[in-house]
């Protein structure tokens, strides 16, 4: 999807403070953070939302959930964090590219 904000970030057309990247996933700081640490973890491949995933996406979704804690720990959230996925307009989704919010406060 060429006009998707997050696809443009993946392609490097819009800058973002990247905190993690591999072949399938990209994580970057949220531009409107709701916690001292607030990053978004997205698949590089465009998936609109959880409403549009299918069986072929299971491994990628599992990888997202398995990768988020290691990024969170690297950012100081060893004591814990909150994760959330807004799904669809009625669920508060503003950018229609699947993304996982990870939020927390580093412990001293």
C-alpha positions, 0 to 999 in steps of 0.5 A, a space after each residue: 500500500 503506497 500511501 500507508 504512513 507505516 509503509 512509508 516508514 518501512 521504506 525510509 520515506 518518513 523518518 522514525 527513531 528505529 529501536 529494532 529491525 529485522 527482515 520482517 519487523 520494524 520497531 520505532 518510538 511512538 511520536 505521541 508517547 503515552 509513557 516514558 518508553 512507548 514504541 510500535 512494533 509493526 510487520 514490514 509487510 502491509 497488514 491492515 489490522 487484526 481484522 484482516 489476518 489469516 492463518 498464513 499470518 500466524 507465524 508473523 504474529 507469534 514472532 511479533 509477540 515473542 520479539 516485543 519483550 526483548 526490545 522492551 528489556 533492551 529499553 529498560 522495561 525489565 520489570 514489566 510493560 503493557 502491550 496493546 493492539 487497537 483494531 479497526 476504527 471502532 477499536 481506536 485504530 488510527 493508522 491502518 497498518 497492524 501495530 503493537 503498542 509497547 509501553 512502560 516506565 524503566 525501573 531504577 
